[in-house]
């Protein structure tokens, strides 16, 4: 039985992420309790806003030791969304230097939009770097909804699962082992977002 735990540290898209996964007829709970994290089969970290503020809230509200034990140690499928993806990095330069979770080595830096307006808002297609269960039945030109000014730059090229382009080509999906993060918002990406969420739930 699939049981999804959506972590809640005050991010504004928690409700819409909850609705996305609830639409797929699985058990979904919004919770920061260690017992719910341990009991879940899949863990989701939403995110909107600035990196530093998000990390302060994450450290104050989430059971990080339990998360590390279940995700890093136990191999439980994990999905970070937007800022929830960015905080997987070591550091960010958004409004100063901030430390992240360090689960996937890399830095979060401002997009080199090359004259295009920031933030990057709207629909953009992605280009997969390799096959992965998260991308099942998603075409190379599938559009997702983006809203961001900063991008994750993984230290290892193999950790980039898909890219997108806005001025520069940037990491749209990061992946290492059981951990995946998407820069876009699947909860706002209509059928493509539903398919991606379904694919995530199919992982074990």
N, C-alpha and C positions, 0 to 999 in steps of 0.2 A: 504494500500500500504506500502510495506516494504522499509524503507529508512535507509541506513547504513552510519554512520559517522565514518570514520577511522581517529583517531587523529594523528597529525604529529608534533612531537617535535624533528625530526632529526634522528629517528631510521632508520637503514639501510634496514629493511624489510617492510617498508610502501608500496612500489610498489608491492611486491609479495602478501601482504595481500589484497591490493586493487584488484589485478587480481583474487585472489581466490574468493572473494565475487562477483566481477563483472561477473564471470563465471556462477553464479547462477541466472542470469536474474533478479536482483533487482537493485534499484537505490543506487549507492555508491558514496560518496563524501569524498575526503581527505580534512579535514578542522579543524581549531582550533577556528572558529568563534562561539561565544555563540549562535547566531541565528541558526546555522546549528546543533549544539548539541541539542538545544531545539526542532528543527523540526524533528530530526532523531527518528526512532523507535528503533534502535539498535546502540550501541556505542562499538567501538573496539579500544583497546590500544595496538599497537604492541610494540616490544622491542627487542633489542639486545645490548650487551655490558655490562658495569659495572653499578651497582645499583646507586652509588653516582652520577656519571655523568648523568645518566638518570633522576634522581630526580631533579638535578639542571636545566636541560632543561625543564622538566615538569613544574616546578614552574615558569620558565621564559616565557614559551610559551603557556601553556594551560589555559583555563578559569576555574580554579579549583572551584570557587564558583558556577558557572553554573553547572559544572559536579556533584558536591555534591548535588545540588538542584534536578537535574534530575535523578541521579542514586540512591543516598541514600534517598532522599526525595520523588522522584517521582516513584521509582521502575522500571526504564527503564532497559531492558536487557543490560548487560555490559559484555564484554569478554576481559580479559587481556592475552597477549601472551608472553611467555618467561619472559624477564625482565618486560614486562607489567603486568605479573602476580605477580612477586616478589615485585614490588613497592606497591602492595596492603597491604603489611605487615606493622607492626609498625617500625621495624628497620632491618638493615642489617650490617653484620660484614665484608663485602667485601671491602678491602683497607681502613680499619678504621670503625668507627661507624657512620651510616647514618640513618636518619629518613625517613620513607616512608609515604604513604598516610594514613595508619592506618585504612583502610576500613574493613580489616579482621585481627583480632589480631594474632600476631605471629612474628617470626624472620626468617631472611634469613641467613643461615650459610653454611659454606663449606661442601660439600659432604664428608662423611666418605667412601671413595672409597675402603678402605681396600686393598691397593696395586695395584688396577687397575689404569690405567693412566687417569689423568684429563687434559683437560675437558672431560666430558662424551659426546662422539660424535657418532651419528648413531641411528640405529633403535632399539627400545625397546618396549616390550608389556606393557600394563597397566592392573591393576587389580582393577575394580570398587569396591568401598566400599558399594554402595547402588545403587538403580535405580535413574535415573534422565533423564529428557528430552534431555539433552546434549549428552547422551550416547545411544540414540535410535538407534537400528539396528547396534550397535557396539559390537562385541563380547569381552569377557574377555581377550582374547589373541591378540587383535588388536594391530598392531605395529604403532608407531608414531616416527617421527624424532626428536631427542634431540640434543642440543648443549649447555652445561652449566657445571659449576663447583660448583655452589651454589644451595641450595634448600630451599624452603619455609617450615618452621616448624610451622604449625598453633597451636595456644594456645589451641584451642578446637578440640578434635579429630573428632567431628561431622562436622567440616569444611573441612575435607579431603574427596573429592568425589572419587578419584582414586589414586592408588600408582603405582610406578614402582621400579625396583631394579637395582642398580649399586653399588656393594659393600654393602651398606645399602639399606633398603627399604625407599623410600622418597615419598613425596606428589607430584603426577603428575598433579592432578587437584584439585583446591580449589574451594569451593562454599559456599556462604551464601546468602540466599534469591535470589535476582535477579542478584547477582554478581558472575561471574565465571572467573577462571584464569587457563590457561594450561601452564605447564612448557615446553612442546614440541612445535614444529612449525607445525601447521596444514597446513600452506601454502607450506610446503615442504613434506607433508605426503601423497601425492597422493590421492587415493580413500578414505582412512580413514579420511584425513583432509577435503575433500569435504563433506563427510557425517556429520562430526562434525560441519562444518560451516552451513550446511543445517539445522541441528538440532537447532543450536543457533538462526537461523532466524525464526524458527517456534515458538519461545517463545514470549510471550507478557506480 
